[in-house]
């Protein structure tokens, strides 16, 4: 009894796009995608740092200065 595997539309589009690629091309594509993701993650980390500074550290410093003065 053979079972048919249901393939999602997203997977079909992926298979169609990359079916002619060599192993080297696929590795380059994966490396490029990973590099883009790393850069995006680094930008999010940097933006998070600035949010913490402006939303947490500055109000604490301002509060301490207000109590002291």
Buried (B, 14 or more C-beta within 10 A) or exposed (E): EEEEEEEEEEEEEEEEEEEEEEEEEEEEEEEEEEEEEEEEEEEEEEEEEEEEEEEEEEEEEEEEEEEEE
